[in-house]
Amino acid sequence: MDAFDLFLFSIYRIPSLTELGLTGDALKSEGEKLLAVQMLGMMNGGILTGIIGDRKGRVAVLFGSILLYSAANIANAFVGDTTSYAIIRFLAGVCLAGELGAGITLVSESMTIERRGYGTILVATMGAAGAVCAGLAGDLLPWRTAFFAAGIAGLLLLLLRMKSMETTMFKQTESISSQQKGSFQYLFSDRKRALKYLGCILMGVPIWFSVGLLITLSPELAKDHHIDGWALTKAFTLFQIGITAGDLTSGILSQLLKTRKNVILGYMLLAVASTVYFFSEFENSNTNYISCFLMGLGCGYLSVFVTATAEHFGTNLRVLVSATVTNFMRGSVTLLIPFHLWLESRFNFTLASSLIITGILVWSLALTSTLLLKETYGKDLNYSE
């Protein structure tokens, strides 16, 4: 549900803003602003929910997140201008931030060392499947109906989650000082720990560069290349089908091969090759839809990435790290959007050129970070930092 709700704006950006009276370049500029506002909310929400999750419990974050983002999506169905739209997307971002990090932590701490990878595979794969449903909804439902339905579905999900139990590992941290639980200051008190945290964030940024910029702005790329009839919903759905398949296969491979790091690197290289194919074949729209699927497949290292992130840190910081890494990774678009716009205005680059340069930077940092991070497969999680 959090993935479904998260991607609704990307799917309904153009029809919703068109109904609110925007046309031409305003659709792109205002749409990018709203996306950045939503991701800014997720970055702030990641910090807030991470602190709560490590101090008050994983289940508390799950319940609170589901209730609040469901209410925000219902409110989103009734917006009448871009200002209220921005406020609601910010609040939705804050509320959506906690579910993935808390969920991954809850599953990781509840399962055995040998099997926890399969649990996190299911979490990430079902999340990607939720994004596929968002893409399909774009062809079936009006935008206000979709947001309202998402809010109602979230409330139903809350009822299903009511029996979730707190993990034994978290209960064992009650004797640890509150200054060491869910604390950003403590996270950065050690240089190696801080660099490991930064490396985890950079490792995930290309996933959101791909979906948040390349796929979301594909209609504008199609227009620049004089391609008629480009369907954002089709490109997005194929990307998410690819990432669903990637989450499942990469997770299974990491369990069978007993390595997180090498599987992540392999899928990253596939995603890089697919991105090159995406730009080189953009004038052939039929072929380019295939590249959307292949990019998603490569970005399917998400399931292994979130598992490895949780495995890198102790119980007293695990939700803070999992929540903020996943949301800073998502929120990286708040920096990538102005960066590619700056390239366009400063050097008179085309949209495609600015995105290519941004991609080179993003993928270089991600590959370097992954190479420097340690292997985490089989690591015992019952410890504190």
Buried (B, 14 or more C-beta within 10 A) or exposed (E): BBBBBBBBBBBBBBBBBBEBEBEEEEBBEBBBBBBBBBBBBBBBBBBBBBBBBBBBBBBBBBBBBBBBBBBBBBBBBEBEEBEBBBBBBBBBBBBBBBBBBBBBBBBBBBBEBEEBBBBBBBBBBBBBBBBBBBBBBBEEBBBBEBBBBBBEBBBEBBEEEEEBEBBEBBEEBEEBEEEBBBBBEBBEEEEEBEBBBBBBBBBBBBBBBBBBBBBBBBBBBBEEBEBEEBBBBBBBBBBBBBBBBBBBBBBBBBBEEBBBBBBBBBBBEBBBBBBEBBBEBBEEBEEBBBBBBBBBBBBBBBBBBBBBBBBBBBBBBBBBBBBBBBBBBBBBBBBBBEBBBEBBEEEEBEBBBBBBBBBEEBBEBBBEBBEEBEEBBEBEBEEBB
